[in-house]
Amino acid sequence: MATSLILQGRGISWAEGQAHKRQRKILNPGFNTQESRALFSVSSASADALCDKWMGLVMSNHNRQVVVDVPTWISRAALDVITEGKSAFGIRLNCLQDPESTLARVFDSMLLDVFGTPSVAQIFMEESLQYIPEEILEYCSKHSSNPRLRRIRENKEVTAAIAKDLMKEKADSLLEERGAQDILTLLVKTNMDAEAKHKMSDEELYAQMRYE
C-alpha cells in the first residue's frame, strides 16, 4: 500500500475498505466484456508492430546482430495498447514509432530508475515504508531530493498534466453528447453521474490513469 501511494497516488491499489469499494464502483463499467475484447485486437496489433520494429533493427545491421533493450520496447508497446482506439485512453500516441513522445519518455526505464540496484539502506527503507504514516510518506515524496523519489515525482507530474487535459476533453465531449466508448470516457461519465459522496476526486482519477 505504501509503495502504491508513492508511485501512483490514492488509486485503487492503495485504497482499502469503503474507499476501495467507492473507487471500484466507478471503475467497473470500464472493464466489462466489451471493453476487454477491444483490448485484445489492439494488443495483437501492437505486438505485431513491435515484432516488425525488432526485425527492422536486425535487418538494418549488416551482421544481422543487434542488442535489443527489451524492457524499454515492451513499455512503449504497452503504452500504445492502453492509449489507442477503444482501449483505455482512446488516443493514439505511436510510442513505438516516436520514442521521444512525452509519455514514452517519462515511463522509459521508470522501474529500473526507481527500484534497480538498491543499496542495503534502500532495501531497508522500502521494507519500512509500511510503518511510516501516510502524511509523512506524501511529504517526503513531494519534497525529498532523493533521485529515486525525484524520478517518481517527475512521472506523477507529467501524467497528472496529461490526465487533466484528457479528462477535460472527455468531459466536454460528454456534455456535447459526442463521447466515445473508451475506458477513460466511461470512467469520466460514471464519475460525473455518481452522487457527490461517491465521486472520485481529481487526484484519485489521476491515480487511476497511472495504474492503466
C-alpha positions as CSV (number, residue, x, y, z in Angstrom):
1,M,0.0,0.0,0.0
2,A,2.8,2.4,0.9
3,T,4.6,1.8,-2.3
4,S,1.4,2.3,-4.3
5,L,0.8,5.6,-2.6
6,I,4.2,6.9,-3.5
7,L,4.2,5.6,-7.1
8,Q,0.7,6.2,-8.3
9,G,-1.2,8.1,-5.5
10,R,-4.5,7.4,-3.9
11,G,-5.8,5.0,-6.5
12,I,-7.5,1.6,-6.5
13,S,-4.5,-0.5,-5.3
14,W,-3.8,1.9,-2.5
15,A,-7.4,2.2,-1.3
16,E,-8.9,0.0,1.4
17,G,-12.4,-0.6,2.9
18,Q,-15.1,1.9,1.8
19,A,-12.6,4.0,-0.3
20,H,-11.7,0.9,-2.3
21,K,-15.4,0.0,-2.7
22,R,-16.3,3.5,-3.9
23,Q,-13.4,3.6,-6.4
24,R,-14.2,0.1,-7.7
25,K,-17.8,1.1,-8.3
26,I,-16.8,4.0,-10.5
27,L,-14.2,1.8,-12.4
28,N,-16.3,-1.3,-13.0
29,P,-18.2,0.0,-16.2
30,G,-14.9,0.4,-18.0
31,F,-13.9,-3.2,-17.5
32,N,-16.8,-5.3,-18.7
33,T,-16.7,-7.9,-21.5
34,Q,-17.0,-5.5,-24.4
35,E,-14.1,-3.3,-23.3
36,S,-11.9,-6.3,-22.6
37,R,-12.5,-7.6,-26.1
38,A,-11.5,-4.3,-27.5
39,L,-8.1,-4.5,-25.8
40,F,-7.4,-7.9,-27.4
41,S,-7.3,-6.6,-31.0
42,V,-5.3,-3.5,-30.0
43,S,-2.8,-5.7,-28.1
44,S,-2.4,-8.1,-31.0
45,A,-1.7,-5.2,-33.4
46,S,0.8,-3.6,-31.0
47,A,2.6,-7.0,-30.6
48,D,2.9,-7.3,-34.4
49,A,4.2,-3.8,-34.7
50,L,6.8,-4.5,-32.0
51,C,8.0,-7.6,-33.8
52,D,8.3,-5.7,-37.1
53,K,10.3,-3.0,-35.3
54,W,12.7,-5.5,-33.9
55,M,13.0,-7.3,-37.2
56,G,13.8,-3.9,-38.8
57,L,16.6,-3.3,-36.3
58,V,18.1,-6.7,-37.1
59,M,17.9,-6.3,-40.8
60,S,19.4,-2.9,-40.7
61,N,22.6,-4.3,-39.2
62,H,24.9,-5.8,-41.8
63,N,25.9,-8.5,-39.3
64,R,22.3,-9.3,-38.5
65,Q,23.2,-8.9,-34.9
66,V,21.8,-6.3,-32.6
67,V,21.3,-5.7,-28.8
68,V,17.6,-5.0,-28.1
69,D,16.6,-3.2,-25.0
70,V,13.5,-5.4,-24.4
71,P,12.0,-3.7,-21.3
72,T,12.0,-0.3,-23.0
73,W,10.4,-1.6,-26.2
74,I,7.8,-3.5,-24.2
75,S,7.0,-0.4,-22.2
76,R,6.4,1.6,-25.4
77,A,4.2,-1.2,-26.9
78,A,2.2,-1.3,-23.7
79,L,1.6,2.5,-23.8
80,D,0.3,2.2,-27.3
81,V,-2.1,-0.6,-26.2
82,I,-3.6,1.3,-23.3
83,T,-3.9,4.6,-25.1
84,E,-5.2,3.7,-28.6
85,G,-8.7,3.3,-30.0
86,K,-11.4,1.9,-27.8
87,S,-8.9,0.8,-25.1
88,A,-8.1,2.8,-22.1
89,F,-7.5,6.4,-23.2
90,G,-8.9,6.5,-26.7
91,I,-6.0,8.4,-28.3
92,R,-3.1,7.4,-30.5
93,L,0.5,8.1,-29.3
94,N,2.6,5.8,-31.6
95,C,5.2,5.3,-28.9
96,L,6.8,2.5,-30.9
97,Q,7.5,5.0,-33.7
98,D,8.1,8.1,-31.6
99,P,10.2,7.2,-28.5
100,E,10.5,10.9,-27.8
101,S,6.8,11.3,-27.1
102,T,6.2,12.8,-23.6
103,L,4.5,9.7,-22.2
104,A,7.1,7.3,-23.6
105,R,10.0,9.4,-22.2
106,V,8.6,9.7,-18.7
107,F,8.0,5.9,-18.5
108,D,11.2,4.9,-20.1
109,S,13.3,2.9,-17.6
110,M,10.9,4.1,-14.8
111,L,11.0,0.9,-12.7
112,L,14.8,0.4,-13.2
113,D,15.4,4.0,-12.1
114,V,13.2,3.6,-9.0
115,F,14.0,0.0,-7.9
116,G,17.1,-1.0,-9.8
117,T,20.4,-1.9,-7.9
118,P,19.2,-0.9,-4.5
119,S,21.6,-0.4,-1.7
120,V,21.2,-2.0,1.7
121,A,19.8,1.3,3.0
122,Q,17.3,1.4,0.1
123,I,16.1,-2.1,0.8
124,F,15.7,-1.3,4.5
125,M,13.7,1.9,3.6
126,E,11.4,0.0,1.2
127,E,10.6,-2.6,3.8
128,S,10.0,0.1,6.4
129,L,7.5,2.1,4.3
130,Q,4.5,0.2,5.7
131,Y,5.2,1.5,9.2
132,I,5.5,5.2,8.2
133,P,2.4,7.4,8.4
134,E,0.9,8.3,5.1
135,E,1.2,12.1,5.7
136,I,5.0,11.7,6.1
137,L,5.3,9.5,3.1
138,E,3.4,12.0,0.9
139,Y,5.5,14.9,2.2
140,C,8.7,13.0,1.5
141,S,7.6,12.0,-2.0
142,K,6.8,15.7,-2.8
143,H,9.9,17.3,-1.3
144,S,12.7,14.8,-1.0
145,S,15.9,15.3,-3.1
146,N,16.4,11.5,-3.3
147,P,16.9,10.7,-7.0
148,R,14.5,7.8,-7.0
149,L,11.8,10.0,-5.4
150,R,12.6,12.8,-7.9
151,R,12.1,10.3,-10.7
152,I,8.7,9.3,-9.3
153,R,7.7,12.9,-8.9
154,E,8.6,13.7,-12.5
155,N,6.5,10.8,-13.7
156,K,3.5,11.8,-11.5
157,E,3.7,15.5,-12.6
158,V,3.7,14.6,-16.3
159,T,1.0,12.0,-16.1
160,A,-1.2,14.3,-13.9
161,A,-0.9,17.1,-16.5
162,I,-1.8,14.7,-19.4
163,A,-4.6,13.2,-17.3
164,K,-6.1,16.7,-16.5
165,D,-6.2,17.6,-20.2
166,L,-7.6,14.3,-21.3
167,M,-10.3,14.3,-18.7
168,K,-11.4,17.8,-19.6
169,E,-11.6,16.7,-23.2
170,K,-13.7,13.7,-22.3
171,A,-16.0,15.7,-20.0
172,D,-16.5,18.3,-22.7
173,S,-17.3,15.6,-25.3
174,L,-19.9,14.0,-22.9
175,L,-21.5,17.3,-22.3
176,E,-21.8,17.8,-26.1
177,E,-23.2,14.2,-26.3
178,R,-20.4,13.0,-28.5
179,G,-18.5,10.9,-26.0
180,A,-16.6,7.8,-27.2
181,Q,-16.7,4.3,-25.6
182,D,-13.1,4.0,-24.4
183,I,-12.4,3.2,-20.8
184,L,-11.4,6.7,-19.8
185,T,-14.6,8.2,-21.2
186,L,-16.7,5.6,-19.3
187,L,-14.7,6.4,-16.1
188,V,-15.3,10.2,-16.5
189,K,-19.0,9.6,-17.3
190,T,-19.6,7.3,-14.3
191,N,-17.9,9.7,-12.0
192,M,-19.9,12.6,-13.4
193,D,-23.2,10.7,-12.8
194,A,-22.3,9.5,-9.3
195,E,-23.7,11.0,-6.2
196,A,-21.4,13.7,-4.7
197,K,-20.3,11.5,-1.8
198,H,-19.4,8.7,-4.1
199,K,-17.4,10.7,-6.7
200,M,-13.7,10.4,-7.0
201,S,-11.5,13.4,-6.5
202,D,-9.3,14.7,-9.3
203,E,-6.2,13.2,-7.6
204,E,-8.0,9.8,-7.3
205,L,-8.9,10.0,-11.0
206,Y,-5.3,10.9,-12.0
207,A,-4.1,7.9,-9.9
208,Q,-6.3,5.5,-11.8
209,M,-4.7,6.6,-15.1
210,R,-1.2,5.9,-13.7
211,Y,-2.4,2.3,-13.0
212,E,-3.6,2.0,-16.6
